[in-house]
Amino acid sequence: MAVMESRTLDMSAMLMGAYDLADLIKNSVETADYLYWKQAKDADAEVQRLVKEFQKSKERFAECERFGHYHPNYHEALDEVRSVEAKLDLLEPVRRFKEAERKLDELLHSVSETIARAVSETIKVPSNDPLASTGGCSSGGSCSGKCG
């Protein structure tokens, strides 16, 4: 019985620590910046106009994509999607939002990695970085030799 009680107390303490950590992250500069630029992006009329245009161009491209490169308008539709996306990326609220989102993602990844490494060096920590090199035996990267 005493083992179960101590485990319950440990789990309770961990959960309280997790809530405290979440509060620190919610009150961070990165989160405040992210929320500010998200609101600015969502309130900007030009951004909203281009988002609608982007969605329409993506729908047109999806229709062409069903047939691949053989569709007569495939490259035209793809160029249109890229063009509207480039216009969106030129707008300050979108640029600043993406930068704030990247910084918040880095903070969250850093916290996750710190927690994982405190438990074990071999725990995998997911990342939103498509170019991240995770290595290891099961990831297709070079083996570190620490698997077995």
FIDRENLUM-235723 format. One line per 10 residues: number of its first residue (from 1); for each residue z, x, y of N, C-alpha, C, CB. Coordinates in Angstrom, 3 decimals. Glycine has a CB too. Example, Ala and Ser with C-alpha at 12.3 -4.5 7.8 and 13.67 -1.06 7.14 Angstrom:
<recs>
1	7.800/13.190/-5.690/7.800/12.300/-4.500/7.800/13.200/-3.300/9.046/11.308/-4.473; 7.080/12.850/-2.250/7.140/13.670/-1.060/7.870/12.900/0.030/5.725/14.084/-0.598
</recs>
This chain:
<recs>
1	0.000/0.827/-1.203/0.000/0.000/0.000/0.000/0.867/1.262/1.217/-0.939/0.001; 0.760/1.941/1.243/0.859/2.813/2.411/-0.484/3.454/2.733/1.913/3.895/2.181; -1.286/3.759/1.693/-2.604/4.359/1.919/-3.495/3.378/2.672/-3.264/4.769/0.576; -3.480/2.127/2.287/-4.298/1.117/2.961/-3.856/0.932/4.409/-4.222/-0.222/2.212; -2.537/0.943/4.642/-2.038/0.778/6.005/-2.473/1.945/6.880/-0.508/0.654/6.010; -2.408/3.171/6.365/-2.803/4.324/7.170/-4.297/4.310/7.427/-2.399/5.627/6.482; -5.070/3.864/6.440/-6.519/3.770/6.631/-6.853/2.733/7.700/-7.217/3.412/5.303; -6.143/1.605/7.701/-6.356/0.566/8.704/-6.038/1.100/10.095/-5.495/-0.671/8.397; -4.947/1.848/10.208/-4.596/2.418/11.504/-5.651/3.426/11.953/-3.214/3.086/11.440; -6.152/4.245/11.028/-7.184/5.215/11.367/-8.449/4.509/11.848/-7.497/6.109/10.161
11	-8.856/3.463/11.137/-10.052/2.721/11.514/-9.856/2.052/12.875/-10.395/1.670/10.441; -8.676/1.521/13.105/-8.374/0.895/14.394/-8.444/1.923/15.526/-6.980/0.234/14.358; -7.888/3.090/15.289/-7.922/4.149/16.309/-9.352/4.593/16.562/-7.061/5.356/15.876; -10.149/4.701/15.492/-11.553/5.098/15.667/-12.309/4.053/16.482/-12.237/5.299/14.296; -12.080/2.792/16.166/-12.769/1.736/16.914/-12.370/1.750/18.383/-12.466/0.365/16.304; -11.100/1.966/18.658/-10.653/2.034/20.054/-11.308/3.229/20.754/-9.101/2.143/20.132; -11.400/4.344/20.059/-12.077/5.515/20.624/-13.549/5.233/20.885/-11.937/6.713/19.687; -14.177/4.505/19.969/-15.590/4.153/20.140/-15.774/3.244/21.353/-16.133/3.465/18.872; -14.860/2.294/21.528/-14.945/1.411/22.699/-14.743/2.214/23.988/-13.890/0.274/22.604; -13.823/3.159/23.960/-13.600/4.015/25.137/-14.846/4.835/25.446/-12.390/4.952/24.910
21	-15.457/5.404/24.406/-16.683/6.183/24.590/-17.805/5.300/25.152/-17.122/6.822/23.250; -17.927/4.087/24.615/-18.950/3.155/25.115/-18.725/2.840/26.591/-18.945/1.851/24.291; -17.469/2.670/26.975/-17.169/2.414/28.391/-17.553/3.604/29.260/-15.679/2.093/28.575; -17.296/4.810/28.780/-17.684/6.006/29.536/-19.203/6.067/29.713/-17.180/7.281/28.826; -19.930/5.744/28.657/-21.393/5.756/28.739/-21.874/4.656/29.688/-22.023/5.572/27.332; -21.287/3.454/29.575/-21.686/2.351/30.462/-21.435/2.673/31.926/-20.942/1.080/30.086; -20.398/3.471/32.192/-20.052/3.811/33.571/-20.647/5.138/34.027/-18.557/3.859/33.721; -21.566/5.696/33.249/-22.157/6.990/33.591/-23.224/6.850/34.675/-22.761/7.640/32.346; -23.522/7.965/35.301/-24.586/8.038/36.309/-25.925/7.663/35.669/-24.660/9.466/36.937; -26.140/8.134/34.433/-27.401/7.859/33.743/-27.611/6.364/33.539/-27.435/8.576/32.397
31	-26.568/5.655/33.140/-26.687/4.215/32.938/-26.897/3.492/34.259/-25.447/3.671/32.236; -26.162/3.890/35.290/-26.315/3.263/36.602/-27.730/3.457/37.131/-25.295/3.837/37.597; -28.261/4.666/36.992/-29.618/4.964/37.443/-30.637/4.128/36.655/-29.921/6.476/37.288; -30.450/4.080/35.339/-31.344/3.290/34.485/-31.358/1.822/34.912/-30.916/3.405/33.011; -30.171/1.240/35.093/-30.088/-0.179/35.470/-30.674/-0.434/36.856/-28.634/-0.651/35.432; -30.455/0.492/37.784/-31.003/0.339/39.130/-32.532/0.300/39.081/-30.522/1.488/40.046; -33.131/1.296/38.403/-34.593/1.365/38.378/-35.211/0.288/37.495/-35.039/2.729/37.900; -34.483/-0.184/36.504/-34.983/-1.312/35.699/-35.086/-2.554/36.572/-34.056/-1.583/34.475; -34.050/-2.793/37.362/-34.062/-3.946/38.263/-35.163/-3.789/39.321/-32.682/-4.115/38.943; -35.304/-2.590/39.865/-36.338/-2.350/40.879/-37.726/-2.564/40.287/-36.219/-0.922/41.451
41	-37.935/-2.085/39.074/-39.227/-2.258/38.389/-39.495/-3.736/38.125/-39.252/-1.464/37.058; -38.496/-4.432/37.631/-38.663/-5.845/37.296/-38.874/-6.723/38.535/-37.452/-6.335/36.524; -38.378/-6.278/39.693/-38.491/-7.064/40.920/-39.752/-6.741/41.720/-37.275/-6.837/41.783; -40.447/-5.684/41.375/-41.613/-5.248/42.133/-42.837/-6.094/41.781/-41.897/-3.761/41.868; -43.420/-6.751/42.782/-44.557/-7.657/42.560/-45.788/-6.920/42.034/-44.912/-8.380/43.856; -46.048/-5.725/42.547/-47.210/-4.951/42.097/-47.044/-4.528/40.639/-47.414/-3.710/42.991; -45.833/-4.149/40.282/-45.570/-3.784/38.887/-45.826/-4.992/37.990/-44.110/-3.270/38.711; -45.331/-6.140/38.390/-45.500/-7.344/37.560/-46.971/-7.735/37.432/-44.702/-8.516/38.151; -47.725/-7.585/38.516/-49.153/-7.887/38.467/-49.861/-6.950/37.487/-49.782/-7.771/39.874; -49.540/-5.663/37.577/-50.172/-4.690/36.686/-49.703/-4.834/35.234/-49.887/-3.282/37.177
51	-48.469/-5.257/35.035/-47.980/-5.500/33.664/-48.778/-6.625/33.021/-46.462/-5.849/33.668; -49.027/-7.685/33.778/-49.848/-8.796/33.246/-51.269/-8.328/32.949/-49.882/-9.978/34.249; -51.815/-7.514/33.862/-53.149/-6.975/33.654/-53.168/-6.062/32.420/-53.620/-6.205/34.906; -52.123/-5.271/32.269/-52.002/-4.375/31.121/-51.939/-5.174/29.815/-50.752/-3.482/31.265; -51.160/-6.244/29.793/-51.041/-7.074/28.592/-52.385/-7.703/28.223/-49.984/-8.171/28.802; -53.119/-8.171/29.237/-54.441/-8.746/28.971/-55.404/-7.692/28.434/-55.015/-9.379/30.246; -55.364/-6.502/29.016/-56.268/-5.447/28.548/-55.894/-5.005/27.133/-56.234/-4.241/29.509; -54.599/-5.014/26.812/-54.182/-4.681/25.446/-54.661/-5.737/24.454/-52.655/-4.543/25.371; -54.636/-6.998/24.859/-55.124/-8.070/23.986/-56.624/-7.915/23.739/-54.824/-9.456/24.605; -57.373/-7.604/24.805/-58.818/-7.391/24.639/-59.086/-6.201/23.712/-59.494/-7.157/26.014
61	-58.301/-5.144/23.887/-58.475/-3.973/23.035/-58.116/-4.295/21.584/-57.618/-2.809/23.548; -57.074/-5.079/21.368/-56.673/-5.449/20.007/-57.800/-6.206/19.305/-55.386/-6.309/20.034; -58.497/-7.055/20.052/-59.648/-7.768/19.479/-60.727/-6.788/19.048/-60.224/-8.776/20.493; -61.018/-5.818/19.894/-62.032/-4.807/19.581/-61.571/-3.901/18.450/-62.354/-3.969/20.822; -60.298/-3.609/18.429/-59.745/-2.661/17.463/-59.856/-3.185/16.027/-58.283/-2.365/17.798; -59.909/-4.477/15.878/-60.061/-5.036/14.530/-61.309/-4.495/13.855/-60.118/-6.566/14.583; -62.346/-4.194/14.652/-63.603/-3.684/14.110/-63.726/-2.174/14.279/-64.778/-4.375/14.780; -62.753/-1.567/14.948/-62.745/-0.124/15.132/-63.805/0.348/16.107/-62.937/0.558/13.816; -64.204/1.583/15.937/-65.180/2.215/16.839/-66.528/1.510/16.819/-65.368/3.676/16.463; -66.755/0.685/15.821/-68.059/0.030/15.686/-68.223/-1.156/16.634/-68.256/-0.433/14.257
71	-67.111/-1.646/17.181/-67.212/-2.765/18.125/-67.908/-2.255/19.386/-65.791/-3.368/18.463; -68.871/-3.008/19.910/-69.629/-2.515/21.072/-68.774/-2.259/22.322/-70.708/-3.504/21.416; -67.637/-2.938/22.448/-66.789/-2.772/23.644/-65.518/-1.973/23.365/-66.410/-4.134/24.203; -65.447/-1.332/22.212/-64.227/-0.618/21.812/-63.813/0.417/22.866/-64.437/0.074/20.452; -64.698/1.327/23.204/-64.357/2.406/24.140/-64.109/1.876/25.551/-65.473/3.449/24.170; -64.849/0.881/25.941/-64.644/0.251/27.253/-63.256/-0.383/27.321/-65.737/-0.817/27.528; -62.868/-1.108/26.263/-61.557/-1.756/26.231/-60.434/-0.715/26.221/-61.443/-2.672/25.000; -60.626/0.361/25.468/-59.629/1.424/25.422/-59.483/2.097/26.787/-60.005/2.461/24.356; -60.601/2.352/27.440/-60.559/2.951/28.784/-59.840/2.044/29.772/-61.979/3.245/29.285; -60.046/0.734/29.634/-59.384/-0.218/30.529/-57.870/-0.179/30.334/-59.915/-1.645/30.287
81	-57.415/-0.136/29.079/-55.978/-0.055/28.802/-55.397/1.213/29.433/-55.711/-0.073/27.269; -56.070/2.327/29.216/-55.591/3.600/29.767/-55.586/3.600/31.286/-56.448/4.745/29.263; -56.594/2.967/31.887/-56.698/2.911/33.340/-55.543/2.110/33.950/-58.040/2.298/33.751; -55.265/0.946/33.371/-54.173/0.114/33.898/-52.831/0.815/33.677/-54.170/-1.291/33.221; -52.683/1.458/32.525/-51.446/2.183/32.251/-51.249/3.318/33.263/-51.459/2.741/30.813; -52.321/4.000/33.604/-52.247/5.081/34.594/-51.853/4.529/35.967/-53.601/5.825/34.687; -52.403/3.361/36.314/-52.031/2.735/37.597/-50.546/2.392/37.616/-52.872/1.459/37.848; -50.041/1.881/36.490/-48.616/1.549/36.402/-47.763/2.805/36.577/-48.300/0.870/35.049; -48.180/3.881/35.921/-47.406/5.120/35.971/-47.393/5.754/37.358/-47.956/6.107/34.974; -48.306/5.361/38.223/-48.329/5.890/39.588/-47.317/5.199/40.503/-49.720/5.747/40.171
91	-46.849/4.031/40.095/-45.897/3.287/40.927/-44.499/3.884/40.796/-45.879/1.790/40.534; -43.844/4.091/41.936/-42.530/4.737/41.934/-41.507/4.032/41.046/-42.001/4.805/43.338; -41.370/2.693/41.108/-40.354/2.071/40.246/-40.587/2.338/38.755/-40.325/0.571/40.490; -41.829/2.388/38.337/-42.141/2.646/36.930/-41.842/4.104/36.590/-43.624/2.311/36.624; -42.287/5.014/37.435/-42.024/6.445/37.212/-40.531/6.728/37.135/-42.654/7.287/38.329; -39.799/6.200/38.097/-38.359/6.459/38.163/-37.626/5.780/37.009/-37.790/5.977/39.504; -38.081/4.579/36.627/-37.477/3.893/35.482/-37.673/4.704/34.206/-38.080/2.487/35.315; -38.888/5.187/33.977/-39.160/5.976/32.768/-38.328/7.249/32.737/-40.648/6.328/32.681; -38.162/7.887/33.882/-37.342/9.098/33.961/-35.873/8.765/33.678/-37.487/9.763/35.355; -35.376/7.683/34.264/-33.985/7.268/34.031/-33.785/6.882/32.567/-33.604/6.081/34.955
101	-34.764/6.232/31.988/-34.696/5.846/30.575/-34.648/7.096/29.686/-35.913/4.955/30.193; -35.449/8.101/30.020/-35.464/9.345/29.256/-34.103/10.042/29.341/-36.580/10.280/29.768; -33.516/10.078/30.541/-32.216/10.740/30.715/-31.109/10.002/29.960/-31.861/10.832/32.208; -31.132/8.677/29.993/-30.134/7.908/29.254/-30.318/8.111/27.752/-30.228/6.408/29.611; -31.550/8.150/27.303/-31.824/8.402/25.887/-31.298/9.782/25.485/-33.342/8.298/25.597; -31.486/10.775/26.348/-30.975/12.118/26.055/-29.452/12.117/25.953/-31.427/13.111/27.136; -28.787/11.376/26.842/-27.332/11.277/26.795/-26.886/10.649/25.475/-26.806/10.454/27.988; -27.501/9.535/25.111/-27.131/8.849/23.873/-27.405/9.723/22.649/-27.891/7.525/23.753; -28.515/10.432/22.667/-28.831/11.326/21.549/-27.821/12.465/21.477/-30.261/11.889/21.689; -27.450/13.003/22.609/-26.480/14.095/22.649/-25.131/13.642/22.093/-26.315/14.616/24.087
111	-24.697/12.457/22.473/-23.431/11.917/21.965/-23.526/11.704/20.452/-23.073/10.582/22.682; -24.633/11.122/19.999/-24.823/10.890/18.562/-24.814/12.201/17.792/-26.138/10.143/18.306; -25.486/13.196/18.345/-25.558/14.496/17.682/-24.183/15.168/17.639/-26.571/15.403/18.398; -23.426/15.054/18.706/-22.082/15.630/18.747/-21.187/15.003/17.677/-21.459/15.436/20.139; -21.261/13.686/17.559/-20.460/12.985/16.545/-20.912/13.393/15.144/-20.574/11.445/16.722; -22.213/13.406/14.922/-22.731/13.756/13.597/-22.344/15.183/13.216/-24.259/13.598/13.560; -22.495/16.126/14.140/-22.195/17.533/13.840/-20.706/17.750/13.610/-22.679/18.433/14.976; -19.861/16.905/14.202/-18.424/17.006/13.964/-18.095/16.641/12.518/-17.651/16.096/14.935; -18.932/15.832/11.904/-18.728/15.433/10.515/-19.373/16.445/9.575/-19.301/14.025/10.265; -20.653/16.769/9.844/-21.382/17.696/8.973/-22.639/18.182/9.676/-21.744/17.023/7.626
121	-23.002/19.427/9.446/-24.209/20.002/10.032/-25.484/19.426/9.409/-24.193/21.514/9.870; -25.355/18.789/8.262/-26.545/18.303/7.559/-26.868/16.834/7.834/-26.367/18.497/6.083; -26.056/16.157/8.606/-26.325/14.746/8.922/-27.523/14.672/9.857/-25.075/14.059/9.570; -28.446/13.786/9.524/-29.632/13.611/10.361/-29.303/12.694/11.532/-30.811/13.039/9.536; -29.782/13.067/12.700/-29.565/12.278/13.908/-30.929/11.824/14.413/-28.792/13.100/15.007; -31.192/10.507/14.420/-32.497/10.040/14.880/-32.710/10.319/16.362/-32.645/8.554/14.609; -33.982/10.496/16.712/-34.348/10.768/18.097/-35.561/9.927/18.459/-34.637/12.279/18.316; -35.679/9.579/19.705/-36.859/8.853/20.174/-37.985/9.802/20.540/-36.507/7.983/21.372; -37.733/11.100/20.443/-38.738/12.098/20.784/-39.730/12.220/19.630/-38.077/13.472/21.095; -40.991/11.789/19.843/-41.956/11.850/18.750/-42.323/13.272/18.361/-43.199/11.100/19.126
131	-42.009/14.239/19.200/-42.333/15.634/18.913/-41.140/16.415/18.385/-42.863/16.304/20.153; -40.015/15.711/18.162/-38.805/16.394/17.713/-39.035/17.019/16.346/-37.613/15.420/17.665; -38.597/18.238/16.213/-38.713/18.950/14.941/-37.377/18.882/14.235/-39.159/20.430/15.150; -37.312/18.067/13.185/-36.041/17.894/12.493/-35.874/18.872/11.357/-35.918/16.493/11.975; -36.978/19.371/10.796/-36.880/20.329/9.695/-36.248/19.703/8.475/-36.083/21.548/10.117; -35.870/20.517/7.535/-35.220/20.033/6.332/-36.211/19.743/5.221/-34.426/18.800/6.639; -35.670/19.588/4.031/-36.504/19.443/2.838/-37.273/18.131/2.779/-35.655/19.566/1.620; -36.671/17.056/3.229/-37.319/15.760/3.068/-38.141/15.336/4.265/-36.299/14.724/2.791; -38.190/16.173/5.288/-38.889/15.761/6.510/-40.268/16.369/6.640/-38.076/16.128/7.712; -40.666/17.200/5.671/-41.959/17.844/5.773/-41.919/19.129/6.577/-42.940/16.906/6.380
141	-40.743/19.469/7.112/-40.602/20.701/7.872/-40.244/21.850/6.958/-39.549/20.545/8.960; -39.982/22.997/7.541/-39.613/24.134/6.708/-38.176/23.957/6.238/-39.784/25.473/7.479; -37.926/24.339/5.016/-36.613/24.129/4.416/-35.617/25.154/4.950/-36.699/24.210/2.880; -34.438/24.683/5.302/-33.392/25.567/5.813/-32.585/26.168/4.672/-32.467/24.807/6.769; -32.753/25.630/3.466/-32.029/26.137/2.312/-30.616/25.600/2.212/-31.992/27.622/2.354; -30.221/24.663/3.068/-28.854/24.140/3.061/-28.744/22.813/2.305/-28.361/23.959/4.490; -29.785/22.398/1.628/-29.769/21.090/0.977/-28.943/21.067/-0.289/-31.162/20.662/0.664; -28.888/22.133/-1.010/-28.261/22.052/-2.322/-27.055/22.802/-2.447/-29.136/22.477/-3.331
</recs>
